[in-house]
Amino acid sequence: MASETYDVVIVGCGTAGLVLAARLSEDASLQVAVIEPGNGHETDPQVLTPGAWMALTNSPLDWAFKTVPQKELGNRVLDYPQGRALGGTSTINSFLFAPPSRTNIDAWAGLGNNGWDFDAYSEALKRAYTFHDASGATAGSGPLQLSVYGSEPVASWCKAWVDCFANLGFTSSDPFSGEVCGALSNVESIDPGKKQRSSSATAYLAPASDRPNLTVLTGSYVSKLLLSKTDLDGVVAEGVQIVTGDGATKHIKARREVILAAGALNSPRILETSGIGDPDLLRKLGIEVMVENPHVGENLQNHTTTPLIFDVRDDQDTLDAYFRQEPAAVAEAQEAYSKDGGGPLGTSLVSASAQLPFPGIRTSEGREDLSRLLDGHLDLEADPRWSPRTTPAFAEAHASFVQSNLSSPTEASGTYFMAPAGLAQTPGNHITVVAMVAHPLSRGHAHITSASPDNLAGSGGVEIDQATFSHPLDLEVLARQLRFVEEALTTTEPVASLLKPREALFGDLEAAREYARAMTTPGHHFTGTCAMMPRDMGGVVDDKLQVYGCRNLRVCDASVVPIIPRANTQAVVYGVAEMGAKIFKEAI
Ligand SMILES: Cc1cc2nc3c(=O)[nH]c(=O)nc-3n(C[C@H](O)[C@H](O)[C@H](O)COP(=O)(O)OP(=O)(O)OC[C@H]3O[C@@H](n4cnc5c(N)ncnc54)[C@H](O)[C@@H]3O)c2cc1C
């Protein structure tokens, strides 16, 4: 069988994978190979034009996973998109760049992950981005380009949104500070010079692509890790087996390290297919057990998103006509974008967000409500009913973090997004607001259901269960967020007087729960399936991102995130990858 040898072999040219490829190949003495089933789309206008991102899901650039039916959502099956291209999900995502909170990252350190405190993490994240603010000033020193969109009517809606929450006492703050408690115009991974998508492919790979020590193998998927078991060394990763675009099987050997960066759904699949996972599952499927670890593929965490659409006064401008793809509005959008990158094609359309504490936490009534909820639903002694495969130690640490987050008047336990258009594409003018529980307690899993390495070519042979609302506290918090946001926007200026009169949807909490069960869809923030924490707590990798029980094998992508961040995940992944690159450089 054909074989090639490099020092480091990286599996996946995604968000994290290309950060690692670019950073590690800065050392000209290291031969680095990175492998990707998808292809490059460097000149594809569908990828580069911000407003076109929605068409990328369910396209050939999407793995297009699906969950099993979700019991608490009336057995609905959920779409789980994931990028399959140079840049991975950073090539198909919706641009929002939301750095995580100090308390969230410090909670990772609190699990026993030495060196992963917020200050160290923040330094690493700054190496990933350069943020250009409206005045032209910049922050950060990295290749990823970030900006805030400023065209009308989006800018006016963002201002009204920010002012509305300021009037409720939630003043906006610096999104990079780790301490946001208020509303803001979203920072997006859009290059303000080119008015185009900035991804790990454009920002990290493009400038490094002609390095002689960096080999990028596209159109090829890893079908197996090459692991050997010896009495002396235990289990060692020696490389990977790949299947190329023409169906040939090849071995790519690693002298030093194999780094899995295949994302939160594919990294655990590759481990399990290669014999690292729950011994019962592996034996049942006829896979030789190389490393026993029942936590591989467990601890899947994801946000849920629940939209509320508000009718806007007819004399207020929104992006509805474009969103309904009315020919005149589409032509106008194309003209605006080709003129100066403005108009709806220049932005994700998800223009503003708010990160807010538990509804009512600043009143005694709200605090009593929360206290009843926590007493009824949050057992700090680790309740295994909600996540039977999680260790009591992790369940307790997770619950304790969520309790402290919900109880704080200044920490965000809810994240809200605003788009100045109706996502239902109905006639008239609208804004859509999406509510999200920042740190859900429900945890699911992603496990293989077949031993065949051929499955790794696509989305078959895997069972993904998000276990939506399996922890009852998540639905309770969300129901309160929905009532809060409806009341806040319809009664607080300046937004209230921009909306048409409306009959409240949620007379009581049960109405809000029902609405959530019917309308909730997944965020695309899959994390946790190869969690970084001590092994006896349920970890798959240690704080150097090494896979427990296997030498020369690391994981570095969204799967290592042990507790989901309060908002979207790409910023977290860029930070994790920059942290990982530093750790690996020191180790190799
Ligand atoms: C539709 C969508 C919109 C999103 N919007 C936002 C947003 O607005 N803001 C935000 O912060 N986050 C957003 N996210 C989430 C965020 O983009 C991801 O969390 C992040 O990019 C994941 O990075 P990763 O490196 O873990 O995985 P990926 O970037 O997905 O990289 C994994 C790579 O591994 C490759 N791979 C998989 N299997 C194999 C194999 N067997 N062999 C070789 N390679 C393999 C994949 O093809 C892929 O290129 C969005 C996600 C989606 C799906």
The ligand as an ORCA input file, in Angstrom:
! r2SCAN-3c Opt
* xyz 0 1
  C     -24.574     26.522      9.597
  C     -23.674     26.913     10.741
  C     -23.616     28.243     11.141
  C     -22.786     28.604     12.188
  N     -22.698     29.913     12.525
  C     -21.828     30.297     13.481
  C     -21.672     31.675     13.778
  O     -22.317     32.538     13.194
  N     -20.778     32.017     14.734
  C     -20.056     31.083     15.420
  O     -19.300     31.456     16.309
  N     -20.194     29.770     15.162
  C     -21.041     29.368     14.191
  N     -21.158     28.041     13.897
  C     -20.334     27.081     14.651
  C     -18.837     27.153     14.353
  O     -18.607     27.569     13.032
  C     -18.204     25.787     14.644
  O     -18.395     25.478     16.012
  C     -16.716     25.708     14.360
  O     -16.419     26.257     13.106
  C     -16.254     24.256     14.445
  O     -14.880     24.167     14.187
  P     -14.128     22.762     14.225
  O     -12.718     23.029     13.882
  O     -14.423     22.076     15.492
  O     -14.823     21.874     13.100
  P     -14.928     22.157     11.504
  O     -14.638     23.561     11.177
  O     -16.243     21.606     11.097
  O     -13.754     21.274     10.931
  C     -13.742     19.881     10.838
  C     -13.102     19.499      9.518
  O     -12.763     18.134      9.545
  C     -13.102     17.551      8.313
  N     -13.295     16.108      8.508
  C     -14.356     15.482      9.049
  N     -14.200     14.148      8.997
  C     -13.006     13.919      8.425
  C     -12.305     12.735      8.081
  N     -12.780     11.512      8.307
  N     -11.080     12.867      7.495
  C     -10.548     14.111      7.263
  N     -11.203     15.256      7.561
  C     -12.419     15.160      8.133
  C     -14.368     18.297      7.913
  O     -14.691     18.151      6.553
  C     -14.038     19.712      8.332
  O     -13.370     20.418      7.316
  C     -22.000     27.630     12.866
  C     -22.074     26.297     12.482
  C     -22.896     25.935     11.415
  C     -22.948     24.485     11.011
*
